[in-house]
Amino acid sequence: MFVNSYPEVPADEGVTRQVLSENSELMVVAFRFQAEGAEGKLHRHIHVQSTYVESGSFRFSINGSEFVVGPGDSFVIPSNAEHGCVCLSPGTLIDTFAPRRDDFL
């Protein structure tokens, strides 16, 4: 089967997560931030992560360096880098992980 449907689930407070597609090598996930101030708390994982800002604006921290992103911006987070974000205006981040985040299934 090539097309699957995954539920939207709570992530952090004011944030939901929905797997959009996945296989063992790759996963695409939408993170929807519903309010200013909602956070993706600082964390790290072995996966390489690419983030695309579909809408909204966010202040990101990667290994202690901070920057602000908005619609159309994208960047890569290396494996094991400590990272997180704060929502400055509600919106959606599209994250791609390699390999797949099995903890999201």
Backbone as CSV, one residue per row, in Angstrom:
resi,resn,N_x,N_y,N_z,CA_x,CA_y,CA_z,C_x,C_y,C_z
1,MET,0.839,-1.186,0.000,0.000,0.000,0.000,0.878,1.242,0.000
2,PHE,0.593,2.175,-0.838,1.398,3.384,-0.943,0.818,4.561,-0.168
3,VAL,-0.479,4.580,0.074,-1.102,5.695,0.781,-1.725,5.174,2.067
4,ASN,-1.295,5.749,3.185,-1.850,5.402,4.490,-2.339,6.673,5.162
5,SER,-3.204,6.501,6.155,-3.714,7.632,6.916,-3.333,7.427,8.373
6,TYR,-2.777,8.471,8.984,-2.339,8.405,10.370,-3.088,9.456,11.183
7,PRO,-3.384,9.170,12.448,-4.134,10.131,13.266,-3.262,11.299,13.711
8,GLU,-3.893,12.421,13.982,-3.234,13.563,14.604,-3.262,13.323,16.108
9,VAL,-2.108,13.432,16.769,-2.011,13.128,18.197,-1.349,14.295,18.931
10,PRO,-1.615,14.436,20.227,-0.947,15.491,20.999,0.557,15.236,21.046
11,ALA,1.334,16.311,20.949,2.793,16.226,21.097,3.146,16.959,22.390
12,ASP,3.507,18.227,22.300,3.687,19.069,23.483,2.414,19.884,23.678
13,GLU,2.312,20.647,24.786,1.121,21.463,25.035,0.933,22.474,23.905
14,GLY,-0.264,22.456,23.282,-0.559,23.359,22.185,0.009,22.933,20.848
15,VAL,0.516,21.693,20.792,1.142,21.171,19.568,0.591,19.783,19.279
16,THR,0.230,19.539,18.010,-0.154,18.196,17.598,0.853,17.687,16.573
17,ARG,0.880,16.365,16.420,1.794,15.699,15.498,0.994,14.730,14.631
18,GLN,1.266,14.721,13.333,0.617,13.767,12.443,1.632,13.233,11.445
19,VAL,1.838,11.921,11.471,2.680,11.284,10.464,1.965,11.416,9.130
20,LEU,2.679,11.892,8.119,2.092,12.039,6.787,2.460,10.874,5.888
21,SER,3.683,10.384,6.015,4.118,9.199,5.256,5.364,8.639,5.917
22,GLU,5.631,7.359,5.667,6.798,6.737,6.292,7.137,5.414,5.651
23,ASN,8.403,5.070,5.716,8.893,3.714,5.530,10.116,3.599,6.435
24,SER,10.838,2.509,6.398,11.919,2.316,7.370,13.052,3.331,7.231
25,GLU,13.239,3.902,6.043,14.346,4.833,5.821,13.979,6.303,6.012
26,LEU,12.669,6.636,5.981,12.267,8.039,5.922,10.880,8.225,6.523
27,MET,10.661,9.393,7.153,9.342,9.710,7.706,9.078,11.197,7.527
28,VAL,7.844,11.554,7.145,7.420,12.941,7.013,6.304,13.174,8.030
29,VAL,6.449,14.257,8.830,5.535,14.511,9.940,5.144,15.989,9.951
30,ALA,3.853,16.270,10.163,3.374,17.644,10.349,3.234,17.921,11.836
31,PHE,3.849,19.028,12.283,3.675,19.520,13.648,2.873,20.800,13.550
32,ARG,1.704,20.819,14.177,0.812,21.978,14.115,0.817,22.684,15.472
33,PHE,1.234,23.943,15.467,1.320,24.770,16.675,0.107,25.674,16.685
34,GLN,-0.732,25.551,17.738,-2.012,26.249,17.766,-1.972,27.630,18.407
35,ALA,-0.885,27.956,19.112,-0.874,29.239,19.825,0.541,29.765,19.982
36,GLU,0.641,31.084,20.004,1.912,31.735,20.300,2.411,31.233,21.647
37,GLY,3.682,30.931,21.724,4.275,30.458,22.969,4.328,28.950,23.106
38,ALA,3.583,28.219,22.258,3.667,26.753,22.292,5.107,26.353,21.959
39,GLU,5.573,25.290,22.595,6.974,24.901,22.439,7.136,23.485,21.929
40,GLY,8.162,23.327,21.123,8.749,22.024,20.871,9.964,21.977,21.781
41,LYS,9.843,21.306,22.914,10.864,21.359,23.958,12.222,20.858,23.457
42,LEU,13.301,21.391,24.048,14.647,20.966,23.680,14.785,19.454,23.818
43,HIS,15.362,18.842,22.798,15.565,17.394,22.784,16.638,17.063,21.746
44,ARG,16.994,15.814,21.670,17.925,15.334,20.653,17.555,13.903,20.284
45,HIS,17.929,13.497,19.083,17.683,12.125,18.617,18.710,11.782,17.558
46,ILE,18.826,10.509,17.257,19.838,10.048,16.300,19.496,10.397,14.857
47,HIS,18.255,10.743,14.592,17.786,10.982,13.227,18.268,12.322,12.686
48,VAL,18.626,12.370,11.414,18.821,13.636,10.724,17.428,14.178,10.453
49,GLN,17.219,15.469,10.671,15.892,16.082,10.524,15.975,17.267,9.577
50,SER,15.072,17.309,8.620,14.906,18.471,7.762,13.569,19.101,8.124
51,THR,13.561,20.415,8.337,12.343,21.121,8.720,11.991,22.158,7.662
52,TYR,10.719,22.152,7.253,10.176,23.133,6.319,9.043,23.874,7.029
53,VAL,9.067,25.201,6.990,8.025,26.004,7.636,6.903,26.221,6.614
54,GLU,5.800,25.520,6.805,4.647,25.682,5.918,3.920,26.999,6.205
55,SER,3.758,27.310,7.506,3.075,28.538,7.918,3.502,28.887,9.334
56,GLY,3.235,30.143,9.732,3.585,30.594,11.066,5.019,31.082,11.133
57,SER,5.453,31.418,12.353,6.851,31.795,12.576,7.324,31.176,13.890
58,PHE,8.611,30.880,13.941,9.182,30.101,15.042,10.591,30.579,15.352
59,ARG,10.944,30.548,16.636,12.319,30.771,17.061,12.903,29.399,17.386
60,PHE,13.918,29.013,16.658,14.572,27.724,16.849,15.882,27.884,17.582
61,SER,16.241,26.854,18.307,17.549,26.738,18.925,18.144,25.407,18.475
62,ILE,19.368,25.448,17.937,20.096,24.233,17.587,21.479,24.347,18.209
63,ASN,21.770,23.453,19.135,23.050,23.456,19.856,23.386,24.846,20.399
64,GLY,22.370,25.543,20.920,22.564,26.830,21.561,22.510,28.043,20.646
65,SER,22.484,27.845,19.333,22.349,28.962,18.386,20.882,29.179,18.067
66,GLU,20.415,30.429,18.168,19.002,30.736,17.918,18.822,31.508,16.623
67,PHE,17.691,31.261,15.958,17.326,31.962,14.730,15.816,31.896,14.564
68,VAL,15.266,32.828,13.791,13.824,32.892,13.552,13.555,32.494,12.111
69,VAL,12.493,31.695,11.923,12.101,31.238,10.588,10.621,31.515,10.352
70,GLY,10.259,31.620,9.066,8.883,31.850,8.669,8.548,31.050,7.422
71,PRO,7.360,31.254,6.862,6.883,30.467,5.726,7.903,30.390,4.586
72,GLY,8.135,29.160,4.140,9.050,28.905,3.038,10.474,28.620,3.459
73,ASP,10.819,28.901,4.725,12.175,28.614,5.196,12.341,27.123,5.463
74,SER,13.578,26.649,5.304,13.878,25.253,5.620,15.324,25.143,6.076
75,PHE,15.619,24.095,6.814,16.959,23.871,7.345,17.082,22.415,7.773
76,VAL,18.324,21.990,8.015,18.608,20.618,8.433,19.192,20.635,9.834
77,ILE,18.731,19.703,10.657,19.235,19.526,12.012,20.049,18.231,12.022
78,PRO,21.341,18.317,12.343,22.169,17.113,12.328,21.770,16.098,13.394
79,SER,22.166,14.879,13.185,21.964,13.810,14.153,22.546,14.214,15.504
80,ASN,21.793,13.957,16.566,22.185,14.197,17.960,22.364,15.663,18.350
81,ALA,21.968,16.614,17.507,22.026,18.031,17.881,20.858,18.345,18.814
82,GLU,21.129,19.072,19.906,20.047,19.496,20.798,19.285,20.623,20.111
83,HIS,17.970,20.472,20.025,17.164,21.459,19.315,15.756,21.549,19.894
84,GLY,15.101,22.678,19.606,13.728,22.909,20.019,13.276,24.225,19.427
85,CYS,12.004,24.562,19.636,11.493,25.819,19.082,10.379,26.375,19.951
86,VAL,10.141,27.670,19.744,9.017,28.374,20.362,8.214,28.989,19.230
87,CYS,6.909,28.811,19.270,6.014,29.363,18.254,5.838,30.861,18.495
88,LEU,6.133,31.672,17.472,5.935,33.117,17.547,4.595,33.519,16.960
89,SER,4.123,32.757,15.976,2.754,32.892,15.454,2.323,31.518,14.976
90,PRO,1.054,31.117,15.242,0.596,29.765,14.967,0.878,29.328,13.535
91,GLY,1.221,28.058,13.400,1.504,27.527,12.077,1.910,26.072,12.117
92,THR,2.427,25.609,10.974,2.749,24.200,10.781,4.181,24.031,10.300
93,LEU,4.881,23.090,10.930,6.198,22.664,10.494,6.074,21.286,9.867
94,ILE,6.738,21.086,8.745,6.798,19.774,8.101,8.214,19.253,8.312
95,ASP,8.338,18.200,9.099,9.635,17.617,9.418,9.815,16.291,8.712
96,THR,11.019,16.081,8.203,11.388,14.811,7.592,12.515,14.219,8.419
97,PHE,12.414,12.937,8.742,13.399,12.251,9.559,13.986,11.080,8.791
98,ALA,15.305,10.918,8.894,15.981,9.754,8.320,16.927,9.199,9.373
99,PRO,16.772,7.927,9.719,15.699,7.035,9.317,14.385,7.390,10.034
100,ARG,13.363,6.584,9.824,12.035,6.782,10.418,12.117,6.862,11.946
101,ARG,11.272,7.700,12.540,11.120,7.783,13.990,10.095,6.731,14.422
102,ASP,10.583,5.560,14.786,9.665,4.484,15.188,8.850,4.866,16.418
103,ASP,9.378,5.784,17.259,8.644,6.194,18.460,7.397,7.011,18.104
104,PHE,7.248,7.455,16.859,6.063,8.199,16.439,4.966,7.285,15.904
105,LEU,5.235,6.009,15.769,4.218,5.074,15.247,3.450,4.402,16.358
